[in-house]
Amino acid sequence: MPLMKQALPGIGMHSSNCQKSGPDRISTLLDELLLHVMYFLTLQEAVQTSLLSRRWKNLWASLMWLNFEAAKFSSIRTYRQFVNNALQYRSSLPMPV
């Protein structure tokens, strides 16, 4: 199962009729600051941020510490699968410069 489906179980993308309220200021922040914010998230939440923009797609994989929280999963099987897939995906990415 793809990592994103595991991070977002049972959640579909819904279209919105809302208009943008202003410029995207978060995406202009330095990667180091975004990673600092992600440090306080569980890994599942950090992976979910990859949906925000293309720039954020693999940013979670640069985290030095990975906070896996089993309580957020419906079963130990899905938790193990998520952990294995996250580690495998992370190790397949090129090393940051």
C-alpha positions, 0 to 999 in steps of 0.5 A, a space after each residue: 500500500 502506498 505510504 500516503 494511503 497509509 498516512 491518510 487512511 479513509 480520507 478522500 480528497 474533497 473539492 472546495 468552493 473556497 477561494 484562496 484567502 491570500 499568498 502562501 507564506 509558509 512555502 516561502 520559509 526555509 527548509 530548516 524552519 519547516 523541518 523544525 516545525 515537522 519535528 513536533 509532528 508524528 511521522 504520519 502527520 509529517 508525511 501528510 504535509 507532502 500533499 501541501 505542495 510539490 516543494 514539500 513532497 519529500 521534505 519529511 524524509 529529511 527529518 533526523 528523528 522519526 516519531 512513529 506513534 502506533 496509537 494513531 493506527 487501526 491495527 498493529 499490522 497497518 502500523 508495521 506496514 507504515 513503518 516499513 514503507 516509510 523507512 524503505 521510501 526514506 532510504 531510497 531518496 538521494 542524500 540531501 546536500 
